[in-house]
Protein backbone atom coordinates (compact mmCIF):
# COMPACT_ATOMS: atom_id res chain seq x y z
CA UNK A 1 0.00 0.00 0.00
CA UNK A 2 1.05 3.58 -0.70
CA UNK A 3 -0.19 6.74 1.01
CA UNK A 4 -0.03 9.97 -0.96
CA UNK A 5 -0.08 13.40 0.65
CA UNK A 6 -1.30 16.14 -1.68
CA UNK A 7 -0.96 19.67 -0.33
CA UNK A 8 -2.85 22.65 -1.75
CA UNK A 9 -2.97 26.39 -1.02
CA UNK A 10 -6.32 27.84 -2.11
CA UNK A 11 -7.13 31.46 -2.93
CA UNK A 12 -9.08 33.27 -0.23
CA UNK A 13 -12.82 32.96 -0.83
CA UNK A 14 -12.42 29.88 -3.06
CA UNK A 15 -12.37 27.29 -0.27
CA UNK A 16 -15.93 26.05 -0.81
CA UNK A 17 -15.29 25.59 -4.56
CA UNK A 18 -12.18 23.53 -3.78
CA UNK A 19 -14.07 21.38 -1.30
CA UNK A 20 -16.93 20.80 -3.76
CA UNK A 21 -14.49 19.73 -6.49
CA UNK A 22 -12.72 17.40 -4.05
CA UNK A 23 -16.06 15.74 -3.29
CA UNK A 24 -16.77 15.30 -7.01
CA UNK A 25 -13.35 13.72 -7.60
CA UNK A 26 -13.79 11.52 -4.53
CA UNK A 27 -17.13 10.34 -5.88
CA UNK A 28 -15.42 9.33 -9.14
CA UNK A 29 -12.65 7.51 -7.25
CA UNK A 30 -15.14 5.69 -5.05
CA UNK A 31 -17.07 4.44 -8.09
CA UNK A 32 -14.22 2.14 -8.91
CA UNK A 33 -10.96 3.80 -9.89
CA UNK A 34 -8.69 0.77 -9.80
CA UNK A 35 -6.21 0.73 -6.93
CA UNK A 36 -7.84 3.52 -4.90
CA UNK A 37 -8.63 2.62 -1.30
CA UNK A 38 -9.58 5.88 0.44
CA UNK A 39 -9.04 9.65 0.35
CA UNK A 40 -9.68 12.28 2.99
CA UNK A 41 -9.59 16.07 2.88
CA UNK A 42 -8.13 18.05 5.79
CA UNK A 43 -7.90 21.80 6.37
CA UNK A 44 -5.15 23.39 8.46
CA UNK A 45 -6.29 25.06 11.68
CA UNK A 46 -5.43 28.76 11.48
CA UNK A 47 -5.19 28.84 7.67
CA UNK A 48 -8.54 28.12 6.06
CA UNK A 49 -6.97 28.03 2.59
CA UNK A 50 -4.38 25.36 3.34
CA UNK A 51 -5.50 21.80 2.60
CA UNK A 52 -4.10 18.29 2.63
CA UNK A 53 -5.59 15.34 0.80
CA UNK A 54 -4.38 12.04 2.18
CA UNK A 55 -5.01 9.24 -0.27
CA UNK A 56 -4.36 5.50 0.03
CA UNK A 57 -3.62 3.36 -3.03
CA UNK A 58 -2.75 -0.28 -3.63
CA UNK A 59 0.39 0.76 -5.52
CA UNK A 60 2.19 3.89 -6.61
CA UNK A 61 1.54 2.85 -10.22
CA UNK A 62 -2.24 2.97 -9.58
CA UNK A 63 -1.87 6.52 -8.27
CA UNK A 64 0.25 7.48 -11.29
CA UNK A 65 -2.47 6.19 -13.64
CA UNK A 66 -4.95 8.44 -11.83
CA UNK A 67 -2.61 11.46 -12.05
CA UNK A 68 -2.31 10.93 -15.82
CA UNK A 69 -6.06 10.49 -16.33
CA UNK A 70 -8.18 12.99 -18.25
CA UNK A 71 -10.38 13.43 -15.17
CA UNK A 72 -7.47 14.52 -12.98
CA UNK A 73 -5.96 16.68 -15.71
CA UNK A 74 -9.23 18.61 -16.13
CA UNK A 75 -9.48 19.26 -12.39
CA UNK A 76 -5.81 20.25 -12.17
CA UNK A 77 -6.10 22.72 -15.07
CA UNK A 78 -9.22 24.26 -13.52
CA UNK A 79 -7.48 24.55 -10.15
CA UNK A 80 -4.38 26.21 -11.55
CA UNK A 81 -6.42 28.76 -13.46
CA UNK A 82 -9.01 29.69 -10.85
CA UNK A 83 -8.52 28.20 -7.39
CA UNK A 84 -4.92 27.68 -6.28
CA UNK A 85 -2.56 30.33 -4.92
CA UNK A 86 0.51 28.24 -5.62
CA UNK A 87 1.79 25.05 -7.13
CA UNK A 88 0.48 21.93 -5.32
CA UNK A 89 2.94 19.61 -3.59
CA UNK A 90 2.66 15.83 -3.53
CA UNK A 91 4.55 13.41 -1.32
CA UNK A 92 4.58 9.62 -1.46
CA UNK A 93 4.63 7.78 1.86
CA UNK A 94 5.36 4.12 1.21
CA UNK A 95 4.48 1.46 3.73
CA UNK A 96 6.16 -1.88 3.93
HELIX and SHEET records of a PDB file:
HELIX    1   1 UNK A   15  UNK A   30  1                                  16    
HELIX    2   2 UNK A   60  UNK A   67  1                                   8    
HELIX    3   3 UNK A   70  UNK A   82  1                                  13    
SHEET    1   A 4 UNK A  36  UNK A  43  0                                        
SHEET    2   A 4 UNK A  50  UNK A  57 -1                                        
SHEET    3   A 4 UNK A   2  UNK A   9 -1                                        
SHEET    4   A 4 UNK A  89  UNK A  94 -1                                        
END                                                                             
